[in-house]
C-alpha cells in the first residue's frame, strides 16, 4: 500500500496534480465534498489529517475502527510509481467520529416539544410529560379556607398514523387517582394553525381509612369528548386552547355499610384549558397553563361529599416537563 498524508486544503491541488490522473467528475465531486465540509467544521480546532492510498482487496478495510471512510472505485487512478492501474481510493478522516454521529443522531431524532398542541407524534413513537396539577377548592365546599391540592400528572402519547394518535394521562394524589385513555385525530390547517378532536375515557378511585374509626371509598367512570386548536406563535412557542365536555357514566361511594350509586349517562359539566409550550433549558420543553372546570362533581374532591346539586368552578394550574 502506497500512502502519504496531506491536509484538507491541499487535497484539491493533489487531485489535479501530475501525481494522480484525472478522476471522473462525479467521483471527484463525491470525494471532495465531505473533505471540505469536514475541514470547515474542524478548522477552528485541530486540523484534520487525510490519508490517501490504494487498498486491495476492499473487504479487508476495517469499517469498525471508529473512523469515517469514503470509498470510491475508479479505473483511472495511478500512484507515484505505477500508472493506469485499477484500485480503490480510500479517504480516511481522522476526525473523531463520535462528534459527527452525535450530531447526526440529534438531527434525526424527532424533537419532542409539545403535548397539548394538536400534532400527532411520529407513527410508532412515544411522547411523554411529567409535572403537577394544582386544583383549588371552591369556596362553597371549604368556605373561607381555600386549599390548593397538587396531583402528580403524567401524560403519555403514541403515534398510530400520520394524524391519529393514542393519548393517556395518569394523575394521582396517592389517596385518589385517575387514569384516562383515548384517541385523538390531529390535522394541520396552515403552517401555524392546527386542530384536533378526541374522545377520552377515564376511571378514578380513592380510599380513606382509619382503622376502627372511619372507612370510606369511591370510584367512577367518566368520558370527555374534546376539541383543541393550536397556534404556533414562533417555531418553538406554541399556544393551545382546548374545550371538553365532562360526561358521567358511573359513580359509587361507600361509607361503612352505606353506599350511594349513580349510573346512567349524564352531563357533569364543561372545561376549558389554555396552555403555552416553550423551551426551558438544555433543549427541554415545558407546558404551563390554566384549566377552568365548571362541573357538578370533581373526582379529586370526592371525600368532601358535595351536597350541592349545581355546577361549581374548579380552577387548575398546570406545569409539566416534556420528556
N, C-alpha and C positions, 0 to 999 in steps of 0.2 A: 504493500500500500504506500503510495506517494502522497504526502500531505504537507501543508505548510499553514501558518496562521496569519490572518490579516484582520484588521478592524473593519466594522461595517461601512465606514466612509470610503474605504479603499476597494470594496468589493466590485463596485460598478466599473472602476478602471481595470480591475483584474479580469473581469468577464470580457472586456473589449480589447484586452492587450494581446500581444502575439503569443502569450503562453497558452491561450485557450482559443479554439476555433469558435466561429460564430454559432451561438445557440439559436434554436428556433424561437420566434418571437414569443409564442405562448409559454415556452419553457422558461425563457428569461424573465417574463413578467411574474410567473409563479415564484421563481427563485428570489427575485429582488424585493418583491412586495413585503414578505414577512421580515426580511433582513432590515430594511429601512424603518419599518414600523417598530421593530424591537429596538433598533438603535435610538430612535427618538424617545422611546419610553424610558430608556436607561441612560440617556445622555447626561443627566444630572448626577448620576451615581457612578458606579464602576463601569468602564467601557466594556462592551461585550467582545468576546473572542470568538471568532468563527473559524472552524477548521473545515477546509475543503479538500476532498480527496476522492479516491476511487476504491470501492469495496466490492469484492467478488467472493462468494455469491451473496445476494441480498438477504437470504434467510438467516445469515449469521449476525445481522445488525442487532444489537441489544436494545430492544424497544422498551424495556423496563428499567433502564438505567437512570431514570429521573431527568432525562434531557429531552428537549424538543427537537424532533428530526423532521426534515423536509427532504423527501426522496424524489429525485427527478431522473427519469431514464432518458438518455439521449443516445444518438447514433454518431454524433459528430464532435465528441469531446476528446481532447488529447491532453497528455501531460507534458512536462518539460522534455522528456526524452523519447516519448512514444506518441506518434501522431496517428490519426484515423483509426482509433481503437474504440470498441464498444465497451460501455461500462455503466456504472451507476454513480451519479454525482450526489454526494451526501453533504448536506449543510447542517452542522450541529451547532446549536446555540447554547453556550454555557451560561445561561442566564438565571438559573434558579427557577425551575418550572413551577414551584408552588405559587409564585406570585401570579402567574397567568391563569392557572387552574382555579385559584380562589376567585379571581376577578370574573372569569367566565361563569363559574357556578353561581356567583352572586347575581349576575345579569340574567341568567336563565331561570333562576328561582323566582316564582311569581311573588310580587310584593303583596303582603297581607296588610292592607291599610284601611279596611272597612268591615264592619259587622252589621250596622243598621242601614248603611247605604244600599239601595236596591240594585245590587250587582251580584250575579251568581259567581261562586268560586269556579275555578277551572274544573272540568269533569274529573272525578276521582281524586280530588284533593280536599284537605280539611282546612278550615279556618276557625280559629278559636279566640276567645277573650275571657279574661278573669278580672273581676272587680267587686264592687259593693253597690248595693241599692239601699238608700235611706228613705224609709216611709214614715211620715209624720202622722200621728193620730189626730183625728178630727176632734174639735172641742166638744162636740155633742157626746162623745164617748168618755173623754178624760177630763172634761170641764176645764179648769184653769191650768191643769198640767198638760203640756204638750210634749209628747215623747217621740223622739226620732229613733226608730228601730232599724238597725243595719242588718242586711242579709247578704251572705256571700252569693255572688252572681256569676255563673259560668255559662257562656254561650259556645255552642259547637255547631258548625255547619259543614256540609259536604256537597260538592257539586255533582249532579247526576247527569245533566246535559249542559249545553251551552247556556241555557236560560233557566232550567229547572234545578232547584237545589233543596236539600234536606236541611231543616233548621231545628235545633234542640236548645233547650235552656233549663238549667237547674239552679234553683235558689233554695237556700237553707238558712235557718236560724237555730238549728240543732233541735229545738223542741218542736219545730214545724218546718216542713219542706214542700217544695213544689217542683214537679218535673213536667215540662211541656215538649211535645214533639209535633212537627208539622212539615208541610211542603209549601214552597214559595216559587213563584214564576216571575222573573225579572226581565225587563225589556228596556233598552236604551231608546230614548226619543230623539235626542240630539247628542252631540259630543259632551255636553254638560248635564243634560236632564235625563233622568231615568225614573221608571216606575216599577212597582211590583205589587202582586196580590198573593195572599196566602191564607192558609187555614191551619190553626194550631189547636191541639187538644192537650189539656193539662190535667194532671191528677195531683192533689195536695192531701196532706195529712199531718196531724200533730197529736201530741200527747203530753199531759201534765199529770204527775202523780206524786203524792206524798203518802208514804206508807202509813196505813191505818188512819189517815186523816182525809185525804182527798184523792180522787181518781177521775180524770176526765180525758176524753179523746174525741177527735173529729176527723172526718175525711170527706172528700168530694171530687167531682169531675166537672170541669168547665171546658168551653171551647171559645176560640177568639178568631173570627174572620177579620182580616186586616188588609189595609192598603197603605203603601208607602210611596212617597215622592221624594226624590233626592236631587240635589243640585250641586255641581262642582264649582265652588267659588274660585278655587285655584286648583292646580294639578294635585296638590297634596292637602287640600282643605275641602271637606265635604259636609254639606248640611242636609239633614233628612227630617222629614215630617211624617209621622205615622199615626193613623187613626185605626181604632179597633173597637168592635162590639164584644161585650162580655156576656156569654150565654151560660146559664147554669143547667146542668143535666142531672146532677145527683148531689145530695147533701145529707150527712148523718153525723150527729153529735150525741155523745153519751156522757152522763154524769152518774156514776154509781150504776144503779139498775135502771135509771130513766134514760130514754132515748128519744130523739127528735129526728124525723126523717122527712125530707122533701125530695121528691123525684118528679120527673117530667121537665120538658124544655121550657125555660122562661128567660126573659131578658133581664140580666142583672144590672147592666149599665154600659157606659162608654169610657174610652180612654184615649188621650191624645199625647203623643210624645214628640219632642224636638231634640235632636242630637247633633252635636258637632264633632266630627272626627278629624284629627290633625296629628302631625308628627310631634313627638315629645322629646326624646333624646336617643342617640345612637340608632337612628332609623327605626325606632319603636314608636308605634302609633297608639293614641288613646281615644276613647269615646267618653264624652261628657255631655250630659243632657238632663232634661226635666220631663217627667211624666205626670200628667194630671188625670186621675181616675175619678169618675163620678158614678158611683155604683151603690147598690143596696148592701153589698157584702164584700169584704176583703179577707182573703184567706189568712193573711198574716196576723189578723186581729180576731180570729175566731174565738179565742179564750176570753174575750171581753163580753161575749154573748150579747151582741147588739139586739136591743128590743125595738129599735126604730124601724118602722116599715116605710122607709123612704131613702132616697139616694143621699149619700154623703160624699164630701170632697176629700180624696186621699192624694196628697202631693208626694212625689218621689223624686229624689236626686240620684242620678246615675253616673258612675265613674268606673271605667274599666280599661285595662291594658290589653291591646290586641296582640296575641301571642304569635 
